[in-house]
């Protein structure tokens, strides 16, 4: 992930720019009363695939990620869409860790989702 993002700390102005580059953030199209949410197609494919794999693997190793995924599935979100949303959340967490120079902490990253799942 870090190899694909690059080593310039000022390359991404915010988490949204990093998520867009990874291709994990959704595209929302609205016309009148109709709104549709699509997967981003203009993206770094290697990075997007790695983010998807990271999300899938985190289901086993991270209780917070698992709880977030289960919440999405309970709302009738499909498996691939839930993995994309989880990958989007993980990229945002990574951005926060890199920006503040802090190591990953499970309780900090998922405190909101873990408290809702209980």
Secondary structure, DSSP 8 states (H G I E B T S, - for coil): -HHHH-S-TTS-SSHHHHHHHHT-S-EEEEETTEEEEE---SS-HHHHHHHHHHHHHHHHH-HHHHHHHHHHHHTT--HHHHHHHHHHHHHHHHHHHHHHT----HHHHHHHHHHHH-
